[in-house]
Amino acid sequence: MSETYNRGTVEDVGRWTEFSAGMWAWIFHKFTGWVLVGYLFTHIAVLSTATASDPTVYNQTLSGLESLLVVRILEVGLLAVAVFHILNGIRLLLVDLGIGLQAQDKSFYASLILTGAIAVASVPTFLAGAF
Amino acid sequence: MAEHYSSFDRSGRRWLLQRLTAVFLIGTLAFHFFLLHFVNHAAEIEFAGTQARMSEVGYFSLMVLFLVAATFHGVNGVYNALVNMGLEGTRKRVVGGVLAFSGVLLIAQGIRVAFAMAGVI
């Protein structure tokens, strides 16, 4: 017989201090998902204007964006968002297959730590030549 | 706590597609990021290099499949999130239609961009 815990609804964000690891994982997965789908539409829009005429426009668009420090910082943020969504997504797929439910909180913390480590390690690559 | 949990829905085709695209996207998103930020730095990318990559049938096909999978996964994810928040009835049908139309437009425009990058149009 299974036990269930009534933790309340995750949408009731006013009581966020009581949230469990799984609820934070749910919120972060939703947030990173919204960011990624928003970026997908923006990415195609930018590439559409960049490829609308001759190749120099494409080169100027990319070099112009990459010359902005804020874009480089946003790229690190995008990598962090993508890495977390991938790692937590693997966690969700495994739980759906019946693997690791008992350790779902630990695998969420591992996803967070690994995301942080990869994002920090990528900073030199993303900021190279930005100054 | 339950010994086994799964959100598997036998009647849900979108449930299965969301997970199949997830598995595909784990590889392709990581590959896309790694190739265009770490192997080739974004600041050094020029049209000639993009065209050379997109002229290869394998790479071109992978990018188009990546676009289709990412669009389905993203748009279906947004729809699921909104339904989870209580969207129902006529609003659900309208939002579903708008999202599906947006997805089709994004794929069509993305394929146009892919052909432009390959130098075909």
Contacts between the chains, C-beta under 8 A, distances in Angstrom:
chain1	res1	chain2	res2	distance
A	2	B	1	6.6
A	2	B	2	3.9
A	2	B	3	7.1
A	3	B	1	5.5
A	3	B	2	7.9
A	4	B	1	8.0
A	4	B	2	7.9
A	5	B	1	7.9
A	11	B	85	7.1
A	30	B	81	6.0
A	33	B	74	7.3
A	33	B	77	5.1
A	33	B	78	7.7
A	33	B	81	7.3
A	34	B	78	7.4
A	34	B	81	7.7
A	36	B	74	6.5
A	37	B	74	3.4
A	37	B	75	7.0
A	37	B	77	6.6
A	37	B	78	5.8
A	40	B	70	5.7
A	40	B	71	6.8
A	40	B	74	5.6
A	40	B	106	7.3
A	41	B	102	7.9
A	41	B	106	6.2
A	44	B	67	7.9
A	44	B	106	5.9
A	44	B	109	5.8
A	44	B	110	5.0
A	44	B	113	6.3
A	47	B	113	4.9
A	47	B	117	7.8
A	48	B	109	6.0
A	48	B	112	7.5
A	48	B	113	5.5
A	51	B	113	5.5
A	51	B	116	4.0
A	51	B	117	6.0
A	52	B	116	7.8
A	55	B	46	7.8
A	55	B	47	3.6
A	55	B	48	7.3
A	55	B	51	7.9
A	58	B	46	7.7
A	58	B	47	4.4
A	58	B	50	7.2
A	59	B	46	5.1
A	59	B	47	5.7
A	62	B	42	7.0
A	62	B	43	7.6
A	62	B	45	5.5
A	62	B	46	7.5
A	63	B	43	6.9
A	66	B	42	5.7
A	66	B	43	3.8
A	67	B	43	7.9
A	75	B	37	7.1
A	75	B	42	7.0
A	79	B	33	6.4
A	79	B	37	7.4
A	82	B	29	5.9
A	82	B	33	6.3
A	86	B	25	7.9
A	86	B	26	5.5
A	86	B	29	6.4
A	86	B	30	6.5
A	89	B	22	5.4
A	89	B	25	8.0
A	89	B	26	6.6
A	90	B	26	6.5
A	93	B	19	6.4
A	93	B	22	6.3
A	93	B	23	6.9
A	95	B	5	6.5
A	95	B	6	7.8
A	96	B	6	5.1
A	96	B	7	5.7
A	96	B	8	6.6
A	96	B	19	7.0
A	97	B	6	7.3
A	98	B	4	4.8
A	98	B	5	7.3
A	98	B	6	6.2
A	101	B	1	7.4
A	101	B	2	7.4
A	101	B	4	7.3
A	101	B	5	5.3
A	102	B	1	7.4
A	122	B	37	7.8
A	122	B	38	7.8
A	125	B	37	6.8
A	125	B	38	5.9
A	125	B	41	7.2
A	126	B	37	7.1
A	128	B	41	6.7
A	128	B	43	7.7
A	129	B	41	7.8
A	129	B	43	5.8
A	130	B	43	8.0
